[in-house]
Amino acid sequence: MMMPNNFLKQVILRLDFLGEIKLSQQVVNTIRGVVSDSFPEFKPQEKVLYEMTFEKAQAISKEKRTKAFLFHNNATNSSLSLDPNGITFDIKNYTTYQDFRDFVQRVIQNLGTENSSAKTSRIGLRYINQIIFNEGNPFDWVGLLRDPLTSNLNFIERQNELSRLVGIIELNRSEYFIKFQYGWFNSEYPNPIAKKEFLLDYDCYSRNETDLSFVLNQVDIYHTAIKELFEYSTLESLKGIMRGE
């Protein structure tokens, strides 16, 4: 039996707050303690934002400085960035959704201690899969991926000239949107495609106002939608390789 192969390279969860939230030193210290095992490196930062206003038909740029905090893991290059306007989880050593969800929940709960009425203006969950094989025809994905994902290759007469071929599908669902990018991303771009690599990149998001306490319910919905689309994109042979069969 082969070892399981996880093609998932990166998971990103971004929450934009509706208005600035409070980030006291106590809350920051508590979150730092909660995430220290996963993100041992901590770096306070300062962000500079520029706001453009118009007064008497004149454009005036105003500078605004705000505190930001970066929790990082140098070994995995994963990070958690936090400022009064938003929070981003950027995970490159993803294990299971339950572990990821539990981690996000602990962070959000601590933010809620001083921001019980906080809301998000946008929630985005993104899963980036890079299917990479060490050998094989770069353009042969028969039995691995659904044919419509690779059929645009038929338009190219001289495949040896191709350096990138990526398609985009965007779906409008009742309460959220999905942007699905797929194709030959080519890690050696702009050189011609020479490696057997394929991108399956799912970005699910909404711009609805959501109470901080209900964010995880939305994330659950997005995760389910992404999982279903991934399952539909891939065929049994590829699923077997992922299971290590």
C-alpha positions, -999 to +999 in steps of 0.1 A: +000+000+000+013+035-009+014+063+016-016+087+015-010+117-007-025+150+004-025+175-024-039+203-002-013+231-001-030+259+016-062+268+035-071+305+040-099+319+062-104+356+061-129+376+083-134+413+076-150+431+105-179+455+102-162+485+118-131+482+140-131+458+169-113+463+203-080+446+207-068+452+242-034+440+253-052+414+275-071+399+246-039+398+224-020+381+252-048+356+257-049+348+220-011+345+219-013+319+247-041+300+228-021+298+195+014+295+208+017+258+201+008+263+164+023+298+160+053+302+184+066+334+168+049+366+176+054+400+161+035+432+168+032+454+137+018+488+126-004+492+096-007+524+077-040+530+060-048+559+037-083+572+034-094+595+005-120+622+012-133+651-008-137+685+006-147+714-016-140+694-047-105+687-034-092+652-028-076+649+006-056+619+017-056+611+054-031+587+070-043+563+097-021+541+118-034+510+135-018+482+155-016+447+140-003+414+153+013+385+134+014+350+149+037+328+128+052+294+125+086+296+107+088+258+103+055+255+083+052+291+071+017+292+085+004+324+101-024+342+118-027+379+113-050+401+134-058+438+133-089+458+143-103+455+107-099+417+102-083+384+109-067+359+085-058+323+091-032+311+066-026+274+071-001+253+052+001+223+075-037+215+075-047+182+090-084+179+094-113+203+092-123+195+128-088+205+141-089+236+120-125+245+132-116+240+168-086+263+164-106+290+148-133+287+174-109+293+203-095+324+186-130+338+178-143+331+214-114+352+228-121+380+204-157+379+215-149+386+252-145+423+245-165+424+212-197+406+220-217+427+194-190+425+167-201+416+132-183+406+100-188+423+067-172+395+047-163+358+053-140+339+029-128+303+030-103+291+004-088+257-003-059+255-027-051+220-041-020+214-062-021+179-077+016+171-085+030+139-098+067+133-102+063+116-136+038+112-164+023+131-193+015+167-181-016+167-202-030+133-195-056+134-166-079+107-179-095+088-150-082+113-125-103+145-131-136+151-148-132+157-185-148+192-186-119+205-164-093+195-191-113+198-223-101+234-230-068+218-238-083+207-271-082+243-283-043+242-282-028+227-313+009+228-302+009+218-265+047+222-264+042+259-266+017+261-236+030+277-205-002+281-185-039+272-189-062+281-161-100+284-162-124+301-138-160+291-128-180+315-106-212+304-089-238+326-073-257+307-046-285+321-025-263+331+005-227+329-008-205+328-039-179+303-051-149+311-073-133+280-087-100+282-105-086+251-122-060+240-147-023+239-155-008+265-131+028+255-141+052+259-112+080+267-138+061+295-155+068+312-179+087+281-192+065+257-212+046+231-192+068+201-185+055+187-152+023+168-144+006+194-122-030+206-119-047+233-098-080+229-080-086+262-061-119+268-044-128+302-028-161+304-011-172+338+004-201+360+013-205+397+020-234+394+044-233+410+079-228+381+103-226+381+141-192+369+153-209+342+172-224+328+140-192+329+119-184+292+124-219+282+112-212+300+079-177+284+077-193+250+081-215+257+051-186+269+029-165+239+039-193+215+029-198+233-004-160+232-012-158+195-002-187+186-025-172+205-054-138+188-049-154+154-047-173+162-079-141+174-096-120+143-089-125+107-100-120+075-081-085+068-093-073+101-079-092+095-047-075+061-044-041+077-047-051+102-020-061+073+003-027+057-004-042+027-023 
